[in-house]
Amino acid sequence: MASKLTTSNRAGWGFALPGFGLIAVFIVLPFFFAFYFSLTNQRLISPNPTEYVGLDNYRSLLGLAVITLEPERDDAGQILRDADGAIEYPRVRTITRSDDFPQYRGMREWFRWHSGDTARVVIASDVVFMKALVNTFLFVLVVAPVQAGLALCLALLINQRLRGINIYRTIYFMPVVVSIVVVSLLWRFIYDGNDGLLNNLLSALSFGAFEGRDWLGDPSTALGSIMAMSIWQAVGFHMVIWLSGLQTISPTLYEAADIEGANRWQTFRYVTWPGLRNTAVLILIVITMQCFALFAQIDVMTNGGPLDSTQTLVFQAVERGYGRQDISGGSAISVILFLIVLSISLVQRWLTRGR
Amino acid sequence: MAMVSAENRGLRLAVRYAVLTLVAIIFIFPLLFMVMSSLKPQAQLLADTSSLRAFLPVGDISLQNYTDAFRRAPVVTFMINSVLVTGITVLLSLAVCSLAAFSFAFLEWKGRGVILSVILATLIIPFETIAIPLLLMVSQLPWIGWNGLEFGWLNTYRVQIIPWVADGLTIFLFVQYFRDLPRELIEAARVEGATWFQVYWRVVMPLAGPVIATAAILKFLVMYNQYLWPLIVVQQESVRPVMVGLGYFFQLNTAWGEVMAYLTVITLPVLAFYLVLQRAFIASIASTGVKG
């Protein structure tokens, strides 16, 4: 309640101003600038004045269409096949460069599938961005549940009364204090195709049966390798948050479960898990936000390659905004990223509301 | 309840420790590998990866890689830069954020609720989504330096420090902690004629040890491990921090021994710090989770 003793507009504003001012200038202002720049052609350094371009930046990122290609036929109407027997189709660029289809101009093939003899081709204005979008979602969809689950297992493991348990807790948490940049470079060595520790380890464990592979150089394993490493680095962080959630559960509840004769699973299901609901929501939101920000691992380990298989949204935003000095393009990606993060946290809140 | 014999209990205990230790190996061996590799010449280093020797300080052990790494890159400069930027930011952040939190927790003023909500709302803005517009902003911000008014913050210490001083989480942690302090203390001090600043400095801050430790550790980890921001705003070697300095070691035929030496040099101080203060480190991470 307001009392004379604590009412002070002058001191109140004065004390809060340095902190609020810095946050306003360095967080709130750039946040709104991101929206503004994304509607212009702003560059980092440019002799020309900045112009308003509407939604062009978004259009050139998100443009997507499906085109249907009929097989090439000879004069008799027979389908043409190449030397391997595969059906020949007209080239996509006969459409994307044709004056008959101005709406597809400049788009490139992303992927295609076949239905019968016809091929359907998904073309995108910015194939690399689309791949970045998909990779980022894949990363979140795999890492968030796996990391949260493993962290919970570790927390349950460490939440025992055993001599020396603190030493284990200290070790499990250790990678968290090591920079992700250091971890990424270290794991680049571990994943190395020629002299990597992982290949040699797997080969030794399988008595030489494992051939060894270039984990980060192969499009089918690169993203997965980065996921595994990211989980290794950060799982201790969330273990600690789970652990603090576990310790808020009253011991009397466990005693009651014990008296009722509940087995371990029942105890977890009916005592532990309900007590962890708030923690679970928090952890999912935190991991999701961290996952969407995926950047350092990519920058240090793969630069988005091989074949764009590890492109991510933040990596693309930085490559444009900083690498190509295209502030407007980078800002547009940032806005898209923010809207995704915002809607996901709103959905997570809504799904777990008031229970 | 089933009777558990002593033998059975011993076996169970052994299994528990075995599981705990197995998991511990997964976490500690890559780091051990980093340190051990930094001590070995390239040829032996690569040969050792195929056996457990990779994790042992055996064979031709020397500090040669460290000498080479220091020769390849201005490591000392990078370390000094990182320590300076991290240290100054942590101190400024503690001062600015605790002062703001004091105002939110104890003072009544117009607009308090709105301002606090704005600050808490910034918690859902990932830094990565404002980095690019902020890059443009700081490239044009004014500054009054030795040469009078100048524009542009790129390639300076201040661009690495000032944007990171105030943040929603630190303010939130202080507000949480202050709200649990007994208000009578503050009111008593006021009755005795203390100014608001004296109340903050003499009464509240001396009681805030735990939250100061938490905020300092969290800020320290963020600042020392900073990568994306210095990567895009600092091109000059003289102000570059350690994580961006890694760029010197990327090359076609990577000299892994040197890389591992550099990684060890920049990581060991943090690990040492962590091992000494591990309870405080873990408590500070845990406290980010209590808001629920």
Interface residues (C-beta under 8 A of the other chain):
Chain A: A2 S3 L5 T6 T7 S8 N9 A11 G12 W13 G14 F15 A16 L17 P18 G19 F20 G21 L22 I23 A24 F26 I27 V28 L29 P30 F31 F33 A34 F37 Q42 L44 I45 L154 L157 I158 Q160 L162 I165 Y168 R169 T170 I171 Y172 F173 M174 P175 V176 V177 V178 S179 I180 V181 V182 L185 L186 W187 F189 I190 D195 G196 L197 N200 S203 A204 W232 G236 F237 V240 I241 L243 S244 G245 N278 T279 V281 L282 I283 M289 F292 A293 F295 A296 D299 V300 V314 A317 V318 R320 G321 Y322 I327 G330 S331 S334 V335 L337 F338 V341 L342 S345
Chain B: L13 R16 Y17 V19 L20 T21 V23 A24 I26 F27 I28 P30 L31 F33 M34 S37 L46 T49 S50 S51 A54 V96 C97 L99 A100 A101 F102 S103 F104 F106 L107 E108 W109 K110 G111 R112 I115 V118 I119 T122 I124 I125 P126 F127 E128 T129 I130 A131 I132 P133 L134 L135 L136 M137 S139 I162 P163 V165 A166 D167 G168 I171 I186 E187 R190 V191 W196 F197 Y200 L221 Y224 N225 Y227 L228 L231 I232 M243 L246 F249 T254 W256 V259 M260 L263 I266 T267 V270 L271 Y274 L275 Q278 F281 I282 I285 A286 S287 T288 G289 V290 K291 G292
